[in-house]
């Protein structure tokens, strides 16, 4: 092996070891800080010293001088603590925690090919050296200096075992993660081949049944005079029966061989798949290693007390899922501490313990993994969420769970001030994005005064997933099973209209929007108005939507294939799989499908003719009052109109430009753009200058009426004398009658 290749391999090994030692440093520092004078303190200090010493030797082996010097100074400080020269106090903890952070920063810089000189090592190393020098001036018995023997993997003083975050035992071999990924992919292909062999066996069995039927028919024809006439006929029949018998016997032998081969392959494939998966499994605790440190730092910054509890730490999770969990877990824990847990004074006033509690838990749920982060804090302030949504011009959801979904939108936060840790909304879009990338979904549950719980439901692995195969517009697609809430088979007459969309009833909550999958994907064909029975798949991320499909094919384990850089950005597609027939089926990105479906205007494509009007007039309703908006919307929808809502004139104008409308109903006094300005903009537009405009407002003076008329309003209705018959009559006359 050439020197450059060896150096790269050693550096990669060192980076992995550096991460392990940083984890060990944080683990022991946190335990020592909780109980500095406890019975385990000497062992913790000893472990810290060994970690620093081992890392110093490893850094020397790969010639990384800044890390070697840092660890040398840490050794000196910890030697003084071991010898009783100094006690572990606030200054010692602060600089050792900072050293652990500096080493972790160095690990990231090495991985990115960056210069260590620009990092915190430069600033911190002299501080550690100065602290060590001050301690050296204090006379005290000194422990023997370790010899410094080390290796690139793990090292320790002579005669002593290494005690770091990673267990070391005989027979352990480091294997590069990409090699495990490749091995699992090959194992997945073997499972697919196993499925194809099973279907081949079934086809051979079907051929055997056909031949048996033919044999019975030949037997019944023995009395046929046309075959029995003469010796030539009898000879031909005998020859035919002999050939048939040979074919039947050959098929039977092939069936037996296939059965035996299948059983052998099933056993080998199952054992191999299980072994490879177990090689990739890591305990859930590994994804939580940095959380305790994060909670400690955030709690100190907020001057509050927080206990972190990890449940299900020993549950083993696939490495790819575990890696994908680190960022969302960090974001959820940070937000729980910052925005969920109250100050000790507020908790006392609420009758709670002064110390808050954050629980990070993992559990297996069938073929899925459920990971949750819960706090016992104040819960989500729904009023603040709705107020911020109003400020940002977002539609205000009626249901609490839809309000919770707003917290996962990019940049959405209820925090009044932007800080490093800010409010619950900051970073939660990362959680949603990460869950979607892992073919999973996220849900938030909150109760005022009692806390918040965020639940991530994820597949067990990303290489092979459990998926539902379905057909739409003549094509086969796969939907990750973790995203499917349930399947529906309903009569098209049961589909109704609400909020300008077709919906199906749901006994557990509000109606669910239903749209043809083919339509969302931009495909021709598929379920249409002529279909009496509608088959649909209900998904739940990021919102509940039912997608109507032509056929549900099967649920099975599929091998996930990447699309490659050229077509990897195709919308609504997360990957592909090869079916046993050899055809390729696209794996759908459920989150993108839901967003596209909810952004599209309502369609009347599924219901029976009398259930939903096919050509309804569209009205844009603009009002900043939730109560007024809901009342007017209900009146208009009951009359058969399609209603698009806006929280102010600016949003109404955008809706008008994007979607168009047959009539505009607007309040006058609204934030950003009021009804008078909106009306003037409509009249100044060549496209919309003839659009009927109705102003419904609490401003009832003659001067206000005159302003409305001057702006070009066709009607002016005062809220104090509001009558729904007047509103509907006015709109009907302006539209020429009818909805």
C-alpha positions as CSV (number, residue, x, y, z in Angstrom):
1,X,0.0,0.0,0.0
2,X,1.4,3.4,-0.9
3,X,2.1,6.0,1.8
4,X,-0.7,8.4,0.8
5,X,-3.3,5.7,0.9
6,X,-2.0,4.5,4.3
7,X,-2.1,8.0,5.6
8,X,-5.7,8.5,4.5
9,X,-6.7,5.2,6.1
10,X,-5.0,6.1,9.4
11,X,-6.6,9.6,9.4
12,X,-10.0,8.1,8.9
13,X,-9.4,5.6,11.7
14,X,-8.2,8.5,13.9
15,X,-11.3,10.5,13.2
16,X,-13.5,7.6,14.3
17,X,-11.4,7.2,17.5
18,X,-11.5,10.9,18.2
19,X,-15.3,10.8,18.1
20,X,-15.3,7.9,20.6
21,X,-13.0,9.7,23.0
22,X,-15.0,12.9,22.9
23,X,-18.1,10.9,23.8
24,X,-16.2,9.4,26.7
25,X,-15.0,12.8,27.9
26,X,-18.5,14.2,27.9
27,X,-20.0,11.2,29.6
28,X,-17.5,11.2,32.5
29,X,-17.5,15.0,32.9
30,X,-21.3,15.1,33.1
31,X,-21.3,12.3,35.7
32,X,-18.5,14.0,37.7
33,X,-20.2,17.4,37.6
34,X,-23.4,15.9,39.1
35,X,-21.5,14.4,42.1
36,X,-17.9,15.7,42.4
37,X,-17.3,14.2,45.8
38,X,-19.1,10.9,45.3
39,X,-17.6,7.4,45.6
40,X,-17.3,7.1,41.8
41,X,-15.4,10.4,41.3
42,X,-11.9,8.9,41.5
43,X,-12.8,6.4,38.8
44,X,-14.3,9.1,36.6
45,X,-11.2,11.3,36.9
46,X,-9.1,8.2,36.0
47,X,-11.2,7.5,33.0
48,X,-10.9,11.2,31.8
49,X,-7.1,10.9,32.2
50,X,-6.9,7.7,30.2
51,X,-9.1,9.1,27.4
52,X,-6.8,12.2,27.2
53,X,-3.7,10.1,27.3
54,X,-4.9,7.6,24.6
55,X,-6.0,10.4,22.3
56,X,-2.6,12.1,22.7
57,X,-0.8,9.0,21.6
58,X,-3.2,8.5,18.7
59,X,-2.8,12.1,17.6
60,X,1.0,11.7,17.7
61,X,0.7,8.6,15.4
62,X,-1.0,10.6,12.7
63,X,1.1,13.8,13.3
64,X,-1.7,16.1,14.4
65,X,0.3,18.3,16.7
66,X,-2.5,20.7,17.9
67,X,-4.6,17.8,19.3
68,X,-1.6,16.1,20.8
69,X,-0.7,19.4,22.7
70,X,-4.2,19.9,23.8
71,X,-4.4,16.4,25.3
72,X,-1.0,16.8,26.9
73,X,-2.3,19.9,28.8
74,X,-5.5,18.0,29.7
75,X,-3.4,15.3,31.2
76,X,-1.5,17.8,33.3
77,X,-4.7,19.3,34.7
78,X,-6.2,15.9,35.4
79,X,-3.0,14.6,37.0
80,X,-3.2,17.5,39.4
81,X,-6.8,16.5,40.2
82,X,-5.8,12.9,40.7
83,X,-3.0,13.8,43.0
84,X,-5.2,16.0,45.1
85,X,-3.4,19.2,44.2
86,X,-6.7,20.8,43.1
87,X,-10.3,20.0,43.5
88,X,-12.7,19.8,40.5
89,X,-14.5,23.1,40.7
90,X,-16.4,25.4,38.3
91,X,-13.3,26.6,36.5
92,X,-12.0,23.1,35.9
93,X,-15.3,21.9,34.6
94,X,-15.7,24.9,32.3
95,X,-12.3,24.5,30.7
96,X,-12.6,20.7,30.4
97,X,-16.0,20.9,28.8
98,X,-14.6,23.5,26.4
99,X,-11.7,21.2,25.6
100,X,-14.2,18.4,24.7
101,X,-16.0,20.8,22.4
102,X,-12.8,21.9,20.8
103,X,-11.8,18.3,20.1
104,X,-15.2,17.6,18.6
105,X,-14.8,20.7,16.4
106,X,-11.4,19.5,15.3
107,X,-13.0,16.1,14.4
108,X,-15.5,17.9,12.1
109,X,-12.8,20.1,10.6
110,X,-10.6,17.0,9.8
111,X,-13.6,15.3,8.2
112,X,-14.2,18.4,6.0
113,X,-10.5,18.9,5.2
114,X,-10.3,22.2,7.0
115,X,-7.4,23.8,8.8
116,X,-7.3,23.2,12.6
117,X,-5.5,26.5,13.1
118,X,-8.7,28.4,12.6
119,X,-10.6,26.5,15.2
120,X,-11.0,26.8,19.0
121,X,-8.0,24.6,19.7
122,X,-5.7,27.5,19.2
123,X,-7.4,29.7,21.8
124,X,-8.0,26.9,24.3
125,X,-4.7,25.1,24.4
126,X,-2.8,28.1,25.9
127,X,-5.5,28.4,28.6
128,X,-5.1,24.8,29.5
129,X,-1.3,25.1,29.5
130,X,-1.5,28.1,31.9
131,X,-3.9,26.3,34.2
132,X,-1.6,23.2,34.2
133,X,1.4,25.5,35.0
134,X,-0.3,27.1,37.9
135,X,-1.2,23.7,39.4
136,X,2.4,22.5,38.9
137,X,3.7,25.2,41.2
138,X,1.7,23.7,44.1
139,X,3.7,21.0,45.8
140,X,1.9,17.7,45.9
141,X,2.7,14.0,45.4
142,X,2.7,13.3,41.7
143,X,1.5,10.1,40.2
144,X,4.0,8.2,37.9
145,X,3.9,9.6,34.3
146,X,2.5,7.1,31.9
147,X,4.9,5.8,29.3
148,X,2.9,7.1,26.4
149,X,2.6,3.8,24.5
150,X,-0.3,4.0,22.0
151,X,-1.7,2.6,18.8
152,X,-3.8,4.2,16.1
153,X,-7.0,2.4,17.2
154,X,-7.0,2.5,21.0
155,X,-4.3,3.1,23.5
156,X,-3.7,3.1,27.2
157,X,-0.9,3.2,29.8
158,X,1.0,-0.1,30.1
159,X,-0.9,-2.8,31.8
160,X,-4.2,-1.0,31.9
161,X,-7.4,-1.5,29.9
162,X,-8.9,1.3,27.9
163,X,-12.1,2.7,29.3
164,X,-13.7,4.9,26.7
165,X,-17.1,5.3,25.1
166,X,-16.5,2.3,22.8
167,X,-16.2,-1.2,24.1
168,X,-13.0,-3.0,23.1
169,X,-12.9,-6.8,23.0
170,X,-11.1,-9.6,21.3
171,X,-12.4,-10.5,17.8
172,X,-13.8,-7.0,17.1
173,X,-13.0,-5.7,13.6
174,X,-13.7,-2.2,12.3
175,X,-15.7,-2.3,9.0
176,X,-16.3,0.7,6.9
177,X,-19.9,1.7,6.9
178,X,-20.2,1.8,3.0
179,X,-19.1,-1.9,2.9
180,X,-22.0,-2.8,5.3
181,X,-24.4,-0.8,3.1
182,X,-23.3,-2.7,0.0
183,X,-23.6,-6.0,1.8
184,X,-27.1,-5.2,3.0
185,X,-28.0,-4.1,-0.6
186,X,-26.8,-7.5,-1.9
187,X,-28.7,-9.2,0.8
188,X,-31.8,-7.3,-0.2
189,X,-31.3,-8.4,-3.8
190,X,-31.2,-12.0,-2.6
191,X,-34.5,-11.5,-0.9
192,X,-36.0,-10.1,-4.1
193,X,-34.6,-13.1,-6.0
194,X,-36.2,-15.4,-3.3
195,X,-39.6,-13.8,-4.0
196,X,-39.2,-14.3,-7.8
197,X,-38.3,-18.0,-7.2
198,X,-41.4,-18.4,-5.0
199,X,-43.5,-17.0,-7.9
200,X,-41.7,-19.2,-10.4
201,X,-42.6,-22.2,-8.3
202,X,-46.2,-21.2,-8.2
203,X,-46.2,-20.8,-12.0
204,X,-44.7,-24.3,-12.5
205,X,-47.4,-25.7,-10.2
206,X,-50.0,-24.0,-12.3
207,X,-48.5,-25.5,-15.5
208,X,-48.7,-28.9,-13.7
209,X,-52.4,-28.4,-12.9
210,X,-53.0,-27.5,-16.6
211,X,-51.3,-30.6,-17.8
212,X,-53.3,-32.7,-15.3
213,X,-56.5,-31.2,-16.7
214,X,-55.3,-32.0,-20.3
215,X,-54.6,-35.6,-19.2
216,X,-58.1,-36.0,-17.9
217,X,-59.5,-34.7,-21.1
218,X,-57.4,-37.2,-23.1
219,X,-58.7,-40.0,-21.0
220,X,-62.3,-39.0,-21.5
221,X,-61.7,-39.0,-25.3
222,X,-60.5,-42.6,-25.5
223,X,-63.9,-43.6,-26.7
224,X,-63.8,-41.0,-29.5
225,X,-64.3,-43.0,-32.7
226,X,-62.2,-40.6,-34.7
227,X,-59.2,-41.4,-32.6
228,X,-60.1,-45.1,-32.3
229,X,-60.6,-45.7,-36.0
230,X,-57.9,-48.0,-37.2
231,X,-54.4,-48.9,-35.9
232,X,-52.9,-45.6,-37.1
233,X,-55.3,-43.7,-34.9
234,X,-54.6,-45.9,-31.9
235,X,-50.9,-45.5,-32.4
236,X,-51.1,-41.7,-32.7
237,X,-53.1,-41.6,-29.5
238,X,-50.7,-43.8,-27.7
239,X,-47.8,-41.7,-28.8
240,X,-49.6,-38.5,-27.7
241,X,-50.3,-40.0,-24.3
242,X,-46.7,-41.1,-23.9
243,X,-45.4,-37.7,-24.7
244,X,-47.9,-36.1,-22.4
245,X,-46.9,-38.5,-19.6
246,X,-43.2,-37.6,-20.1
247,X,-44.0,-33.8,-20.0
248,X,-46.1,-34.2,-16.9
249,X,-43.3,-36.2,-15.1
250,X,-40.7,-33.5,-16.2
251,X,-42.9,-30.7,-14.8
252,X,-43.4,-32.6,-11.5
253,X,-39.6,-33.1,-11.2
254,X,-39.0,-29.5,-11.9
255,X,-41.6,-28.5,-9.3
256,X,-39.9,-30.6,-6.7
257,X,-36.5,-29.2,-7.6
258,X,-37.8,-25.7,-7.4
259,X,-39.4,-26.3,-4.1
260,X,-36.2,-27.7,-2.6
261,X,-34.1,-24.9,-4.1
262,X,-36.5,-22.3,-2.8
263,X,-36.4,-23.7,0.7
264,X,-32.6,-23.7,0.7
265,X,-32.5,-20.1,-0.7
266,X,-35.2,-18.9,1.7
267,X,-33.2,-20.3,4.7
268,X,-29.8,-18.9,3.4
269,X,-31.3,-15.5,2.4
270,X,-33.1,-15.2,5.8
271,X,-30.1,-16.1,7.8
272,X,-27.8,-13.8,5.7
273,X,-30.3,-10.9,5.9
274,X,-30.6,-11.2,9.6
275,X,-26.9,-11.4,10.1
276,X,-26.2,-8.4,7.9
277,X,-28.9,-6.4,9.6
278,X,-27.5,-7.2,13.0
279,X,-24.1,-6.1,11.9
280,X,-25.6,-2.7,11.1
281,X,-27.6,-2.4,14.4
282,X,-26.5,0.1,17.0
283,X,-28.2,0.9,20.4
284,X,-30.5,3.9,20.4
285,X,-28.3,5.3,23.2
286,X,-25.7,6.2,20.6
287,X,-28.1,8.7,19.0
288,X,-28.6,10.2,22.4
289,X,-24.9,10.6,23.4
290,X,-24.7,14.4,22.9
291,X,-28.2,15.1,24.3
292,X,-27.2,15.2,28.0
293,X,-24.5,17.7,27.3
294,X,-26.9,19.8,25.3
295,X,-29.5,19.8,28.1
296,X,-26.9,20.7,30.6
297,X,-25.6,23.7,28.6
298,X,-29.1,25.0,27.8
299,X,-30.4,24.6,31.3
300,X,-27.5,26.6,32.6
301,X,-28.1,29.3,30.0
302,X,-31.8,29.6,31.0
303,X,-31.0,29.3,34.7
304,X,-33.4,26.4,35.0
305,X,-33.2,22.7,36.1
306,X,-33.9,19.9,33.6
307,X,-33.5,16.2,33.9
308,X,-33.0,14.1,30.8
309,X,-34.4,10.6,30.8
310,X,-33.6,8.1,27.9
311,X,-36.0,5.2,27.6
312,X,-35.4,2.2,25.3
313,X,-31.7,3.0,25.2
314,X,-30.8,-0.6,24.5
315,X,-33.2,-1.0,21.5
316,X,-31.1,-1.6,18.4
317,X,-31.7,0.5,15.3
318,X,-30.2,0.4,11.8
319,X,-27.2,2.6,11.5
320,X,-28.7,4.6,8.6
321,X,-31.8,5.4,10.7
322,X,-29.7,6.2,13.8
323,X,-27.5,8.7,11.9
324,X,-30.6,10.3,10.5
325,X,-32.1,10.7,14.0
326,X,-29.2,12.7,15.5
327,X,-30.1,16.1,14.1
328,X,-33.9,15.9,14.8
329,X,-33.4,14.6,18.3
330,X,-31.0,17.5,19.0
331,X,-33.5,20.0,17.6
332,X,-36.4,18.6,19.6
333,X,-34.5,18.4,22.9
334,X,-33.2,22.0,22.5
335,X,-36.7,23.3,21.8
336,X,-38.2,21.3,24.7
337,X,-35.7,22.8,27.1
338,X,-35.9,26.3,25.7
339,X,-39.5,26.8,25.0
340,X,-41.2,23.9,26.9
341,X,-39.7,23.8,30.4
342,X,-40.7,26.8,32.6
343,X,-38.5,28.6,35.1
344,X,-38.3,27.1,38.6
345,X,-40.5,30.0,39.9
346,X,-43.2,29.4,37.3
347,X,-43.1,25.6,37.9
348,X,-43.6,26.2,41.6
349,X,-46.5,28.5,41.0
350,X,-48.1,25.8,38.8
351,X,-47.6,23.1,41.5
352,X,-44.9,21.3,39.6
353,X,-41.4,20.2,40.7
354,X,-38.8,22.8,40.2
355,X,-36.8,20.5,38.0
356,X,-38.2,20.0,34.5
357,X,-38.2,16.6,32.8
358,X,-37.4,15.7,29.1
359,X,-38.0,12.1,28.1
360,X,-36.4,10.7,24.9
361,X,-37.8,7.3,24.1
362,X,-37.6,4.6,21.5
363,X,-39.9,1.6,20.9
364,X,-40.5,-1.0,18.2
365,X,-44.0,-0.9,16.7
366,X,-44.2,-3.9,14.4
367,X,-42.0,-3.1,11.4
368,X,-41.6,0.5,12.4
369,X,-39.6,2.4,15.0
370,X,-41.3,5.0,17.2
371,X,-39.0,7.7,18.6
372,X,-40.5,10.5,20.8
373,X,-39.3,13.5,22.8
374,X,-41.7,14.7,25.5
375,X,-41.4,17.4,28.1
376,X,-43.5,18.3,31.1
377,X,-43.5,22.0,30.4
378,X,-46.2,24.6,29.5
379,X,-47.3,23.0,26.3
380,X,-47.8,24.8,22.9
381,X,-49.5,28.2,23.1
382,X,-52.1,27.8,20.4
383,X,-53.2,31.4,20.6
384,X,-49.6,32.5,19.9
385,X,-49.4,30.0,17.0
386,X,-52.6,31.4,15.4
387,X,-51.4,35.0,16.0
388,X,-48.1,34.3,14.3
389,X,-49.9,32.5,11.4
390,X,-52.1,35.6,11.0
391,X,-49.0,37.8,11.0
392,X,-47.4,35.7,8.2
393,X,-50.6,35.6,6.2
394,X,-51.1,31.9,6.6
395,X,-54.6,30.3,6.6
396,X,-55.7,29.6,10.1
397,X,-56.6,25.9,10.7
398,X,-59.8,25.0,12.5
399,X,-58.3,21.9,14.2
400,X,-55.6,22.1,16.9
401,X,-53.6,19.3,15.3
402,X,-53.5,21.4,12.1
403,X,-52.2,24.3,14.1
404,X,-49.5,22.1,15.5
405,X,-48.4,21.2,12.0
406,X,-47.6,25.0,11.4
407,X,-44.7,24.6,13.9
408,X,-42.9,22.4,11.4
409,X,-43.1,25.0,8.6
410,X,-39.7,26.6,7.7
411,X,-38.9,29.7,9.8
412,X,-42.2,29.4,11.9
413,X,-41.6,30.4,15.5
414,X,-43.7,31.8,18.4
415,X,-40.5,33.3,20.0
416,X,-40.7,37.0,20.4
417,X,-36.9,37.4,20.2
418,X,-34.5,35.6,18.0
419,X,-31.7,34.0,20.1
420,X,-29.3,31.1,19.6
421,X,-31.9,28.7,20.9
422,X,-35.0,30.8,20.1
423,X,-38.5,29.3,20.2
424,X,-40.1,26.0,19.6
425,X,-40.6,26.6,15.9
426,X,-36.9,27.2,15.1
427,X,-35.4,23.9,13.9
428,X,-38.6,21.9,13.8
429,X,-38.7,22.1,10.0
430,X,-35.4,20.1,10.3
431,X,-37.3,17.5,12.2
432,X,-40.0,17.2,9.5
433,X,-37.5,17.2,6.7
434,X,-35.4,14.5,8.4
435,X,-38.5,12.3,9.0
436,X,-39.6,12.6,5.4
437,X,-36.1,11.8,4.2
438,X,-36.2,8.6,6.3
439,X,-39.6,7.7,4.7
440,X,-41.3,8.4,8.0
441,X,-43.8,10.9,9.5
442,X,-43.9,13.3,12.5
443,X,-46.7,14.2,14.8
444,X,-47.0,16.7,17.7
445,X,-49.3,16.3,20.7
446,X,-49.6,19.0,23.3
447,X,-51.7,19.8,26.3
448,X,-51.7,23.3,27.9
449,X,-49.8,23.3,31.2
450,X,-48.8,19.6,31.0
451,X,-46.3,19.5,28.2
452,X,-45.6,18.5,24.6
453,X,-44.7,15.2,22.9
454,X,-43.3,14.9,19.4
455,X,-43.4,11.4,17.8
456,X,-41.3,10.2,14.9
457,X,-42.5,7.0,13.2
458,X,-39.8,5.6,10.9
459,X,-39.1,2.4,9.0
460,X,-36.7,-0.1,10.5
461,X,-34.2,0.3,7.7
462,X,-33.7,2.4,4.5
463,X,-32.2,-0.3,2.3
464,X,-35.3,-2.4,2.3
465,X,-38.7,-1.1,3.4
466,X,-42.2,-2.4,3.8
467,X,-44.3,-0.8,1.1
468,X,-47.8,-0.9,-0.4
469,X,-47.8,-1.5,-4.1
470,X,-50.7,0.2,-6.0
471,X,-51.7,1.0,-9.5
472,X,-52.7,4.5,-10.9
473,X,-53.2,5.3,-14.6
474,X,-51.8,1.9,-15.6
475,X,-48.6,2.3,-13.7
476,X,-47.4,0.6,-10.5
477,X,-46.1,2.7,-7.6
478,X,-44.9,1.9,-4.1
479,X,-45.8,3.9,-1.0
480,X,-43.8,3.3,2.3
481,X,-46.1,1.4,4.7
482,X,-45.0,3.7,7.6
483,X,-46.9,6.6,5.9
484,X,-50.1,4.7,5.4
485,X,-52.8,5.3,8.0
486,X,-55.5,3.1,6.5
487,X,-57.1,1.9,3.2
488,X,-60.6,2.9,2.1
489,X,-63.2,1.3,-0.3
490,X,-66.2,3.6,-0.5
491,X,-69.1,4.4,-2.8
492,X,-68.6,7.5,-4.8
493,X,-71.9,8.8,-3.6
494,X,-70.4,9.1,-0.1
495,X,-68.0,11.7,-1.2
496,X,-69.0,15.2,-0.2
497,X,-67.7,18.8,-0.7
498,X,-66.2,20.9,2.1
499,X,-63.9,23.9,1.8
500,X,-63.9,23.7,-1.9
501,X,-62.6,20.2,-1.9
502,X,-63.9,16.7,-2.1
503,X,-63.8,14.9,1.2
504,X,-64.7,11.6,2.7
505,X,-66.1,11.2,6.3
506,X,-63.8,10.2,9.1
507,X,-65.2,8.8,12.3
508,X,-62.1,9.9,14.2
509,X,-62.1,13.6,13.2
510,X,-62.9,16.1,10.5
511,X,-63.5,14.9,6.9
512,X,-60.4,13.9,4.9
513,X,-59.6,15.5,1.5
514,X,-59.6,13.0,-1.3
515,X,-57.8,13.4,-4.7
516,X,-56.9,11.1,-7.5
517,X,-53.3,10.0,-7.3
518,X,-53.0,10.1,-11.1
519,X,-54.1,13.7,-11.2
520,X,-51.5,14.8,-8.6
521,X,-48.8,13.0,-10.5
522,X,-49.9,14.6,-13.8
523,X,-50.9,11.3,-15.4
524,X,-53.8,10.7,-17.7
525,X,-56.4,8.1,-16.8
526,X,-57.1,6.5,-13.5
527,X,-60.1,6.7,-11.2
528,X,-62.7,9.1,-12.7
529,X,-66.3,10.2,-12.2
530,X,-67.6,7.0,-13.9
531,X,-66.2,4.9,-11.2
532,X,-68.9,3.7,-8.7
533,X,-66.5,2.3,-6.1
534,X,-63.5,4.3,-5.1
535,X,-60.3,2.7,-3.6
536,X,-58.1,5.1,-1.7
537,X,-55.0,5.2,0.5
538,X,-55.1,7.5,3.5
539,X,-51.7,8.9,4.5
540,X,-50.9,11.2,7.4
541,X,-47.8,13.2,6.7
542,X,-47.6,16.2,6.7
543,X,-51.5,16.2,6.7
544,X,-54.2,13.6,6.2
545,X,-55.1,13.1,2.6
546,X,-56.8,10.2,0.8
547,X,-55.4,9.3,-2.6
548,X,-57.8,7.5,-4.9
549,X,-56.1,4.7,-6.9
550,X,-57.1,2.2,-9.5
551,X,-56.0,-0.9,-7.6
552,X,-54.3,-2.0,-4.4
553,X,-51.8,-4.8,-5.5
554,X,-49.9,-6.0,-2.4
555,X,-47.9,-5.1,0.6
556,X,-44.4,-6.5,0.6
557,X,-40.7,-5.9,1.4
558,X,-39.0,-4.0,-1.4
559,X,-35.4,-3.1,-2.1
560,X,-34.9,0.6,-2.4
561,X,-32.8,1.8,-5.3
562,X,-31.5,5.4,-5.7
563,X,-32.5,7.2,-8.8
564,X,-29.0,8.7,-9.5
565,X,-28.0,12.3,-10.0
566,X,-29.7,12.8,-13.4
567,X,-33.2,12.0,-12.3
568,X,-32.8,12.1,-8.5
569,X,-34.7,15.4,-8.3
570,X,-37.9,14.2,-10.0
571,X,-40.9,15.5,-8.1
572,X,-42.9,13.2,-5.8
573,X,-40.4,10.4,-6.2
574,X,-38.1,9.1,-3.4
575,X,-36.5,6.1,-5.2
576,X,-37.3,3.0,-7.2
577,X,-37.6,-0.7,-6.8
578,X,-37.5,-3.6,-9.2
579,X,-40.5,-5.9,-9.1
580,X,-40.4,-9.7,-9.5
581,X,-41.6,-9.2,-13.1
582,X,-38.5,-7.2,-13.9
583,X,-40.4,-3.9,-14.2
584,X,-39.4,-0.8,-12.3
585,X,-41.9,0.8,-9.8
586,X,-41.3,4.3,-8.5
587,X,-41.3,4.8,-4.7
588,X,-43.5,7.9,-4.0
589,X,-42.5,10.7,-1.6
590,X,-45.7,11.0,0.4
591,X,-44.9,14.4,2.0
592,X,-44.5,16.0,-1.4
593,X,-47.6,14.4,-2.7
594,X,-49.6,15.7,0.2
595,X,-48.2,19.2,-0.2
596,X,-49.1,19.2,-3.9
597,X,-52.6,17.9,-3.3
598,X,-53.3,20.5,-0.7
599,X,-52.0,23.4,-2.8
600,X,-54.1,22.4,-5.8
601,X,-57.6,23.9,-6.2
602,X,-60.4,21.5,-5.3
603,X,-61.5,19.1,-8.0
604,X,-64.8,17.3,-8.5
605,X,-63.3,14.2,-10.1
606,X,-64.5,11.4,-7.9
607,X,-68.0,12.0,-6.6
608,X,-71.2,10.9,-8.3
609,X,-72.8,13.5,-10.5
610,X,-75.4,14.7,-8.1
611,X,-73.1,14.8,-5.1
612,X,-70.8,17.8,-6.1
613,X,-71.6,20.5,-8.6
614,X,-69.1,20.3,-11.4
615,X,-68.9,24.1,-12.2
616,X,-69.2,26.1,-9.0
617,X,-68.6,29.8,-8.8
618,X,-65.4,30.7,-6.9
619,X,-65.5,33.4,-4.2
620,X,-62.4,34.9,-2.5
621,X,-63.3,35.9,1.1
622,X,-60.9,38.3,2.9
623,X,-61.4,39.1,6.6
624,X,-58.9,39.2,9.5
625,X,-61.5,38.1,12.0
626,X,-61.6,34.3,12.5
627,X,-65.2,34.4,13.7
628,X,-66.5,36.5,10.8
629,X,-64.5,34.6,8.3
630,X,-65.8,31.2,9.5
631,X,-69.4,32.4,9.6
632,X,-69.3,33.9,6.1
633,X,-67.4,30.9,4.7
634,X,-70.0,28.5,6.1
635,X,-72.9,30.5,4.6
636,X,-71.3,30.7,1.2
637,X,-70.2,27.0,1.1
638,X,-73.7,25.9,2.2
639,X,-75.1,27.9,-0.8
640,X,-72.8,25.9,-3.1
641,X,-70.0,28.3,-3.7
642,X,-66.3,27.4,-3.7
643,X,-64.6,29.6,-1.1
644,X,-61.0,30.6,-0.9
645,X,-60.1,32.4,2.3
646,X,-57.5,35.2,3.0
647,X,-56.5,36.8,6.3
648,X,-56.0,40.2,4.7
649,X,-56.1,42.1,1.4
650,X,-52.5,41.3,0.4
651,X,-53.2,37.5,0.6
652,X,-56.5,38.0,-1.2
653,X,-54.7,39.8,-4.0
654,X,-52.2,37.0,-4.3
655,X,-55.0,34.4,-4.4
656,X,-56.7,36.4,-7.1
657,X,-53.6,36.5,-9.2
658,X,-52.8,32.8,-8.7
659,X,-56.3,31.2,-8.8
660,X,-58.7,33.8,-10.2
661,X,-62.3,34.2,-8.9
662,X,-65.9,35.0,-9.9
663,X,-66.4,37.4,-7.0
664,X,-64.6,39.0,-4.1
665,X,-66.0,39.5,-0.6
666,X,-63.8,41.7,1.7
667,X,-63.6,43.4,5.0
668,X,-62.5,47.0,4.9
669,X,-60.2,47.4,8.0
670,X,-57.5,44.7,7.7
671,X,-53.7,44.6,8.3
672,X,-51.2,45.0,5.5
673,X,-53.8,45.8,2.8
674,X,-57.3,46.9,3.7
675,X,-60.5,46.3,1.6
676,X,-60.5,49.8,0.1
677,X,-57.0,49.4,-1.2
678,X,-57.8,45.9,-2.4
679,X,-60.8,47.2,-4.3
680,X,-58.8,49.9,-6.0
681,X,-56.2,47.4,-7.0
682,X,-58.9,45.2,-8.6
683,X,-60.4,48.1,-10.5
684,X,-56.9,49.2,-11.7
685,X,-56.3,45.7,-13.1
686,X,-57.1,45.1,-16.7
687,X,-57.7,41.4,-15.9
688,X,-60.0,41.9,-12.9
689,X,-61.5,45.4,-13.4
690,X,-65.0,43.9,-14.0
691,X,-64.8,41.5,-11.0
692,X,-67.8,42.0,-8.7
693,X,-66.6,43.3,-5.2
694,X,-68.7,43.1,-2.0
695,X,-67.5,44.9,1.1
696,X,-68.7,43.5,4.4
697,X,-67.6,45.7,7.2
698,X,-68.3,47.2,10.7
699,X,-67.7,50.7,9.3
700,X,-71.2,52.1,8.8
701,X,-70.9,55.9,8.5
702,X,-72.0,57.6,5.3
703,X,-68.4,58.7,4.8
704,X,-67.2,55.1,4.9
705,X,-70.0,54.0,2.4
706,X,-68.9,56.8,0.1
707,X,-65.2,55.6,0.3
708,X,-66.3,52.2,-0.7
709,X,-68.3,53.5,-3.6
710,X,-65.4,55.7,-4.8
711,X,-63.1,52.7,-4.6
712,X,-65.4,50.8,-7.0
713,X,-67.3,48.4,-4.7
714,X,-70.5,46.9,-6.2
715,X,-72.1,46.4,-2.7
716,X,-71.5,47.6,0.8
717,X,-73.0,45.5,3.7
718,X,-72.7,46.5,7.3
719,X,-72.0,43.8,9.9
720,X,-74.2,45.3,12.5
721,X,-77.3,44.7,10.3
722,X,-75.8,41.6,8.7
723,X,-78.3,39.1,7.3
724,X,-77.2,36.0,5.4
725,X,-80.1,36.3,3.0
726,X,-79.0,39.8,2.1
727,X,-75.5,38.6,1.5
728,X,-76.6,35.6,-0.7
729,X,-79.1,37.7,-2.5
730,X,-76.5,40.4,-3.3
731,X,-74.0,37.8,-4.5
732,X,-76.6,36.0,-6.6
733,X,-77.6,39.2,-8.4
734,X,-74.0,40.2,-9.1
735,X,-73.2,36.7,-10.5
736,X,-76.4,36.5,-12.5
737,X,-78.1,34.0,-10.3
738,X,-77.0,30.5,-9.1
739,X,-73.9,29.2,-7.5
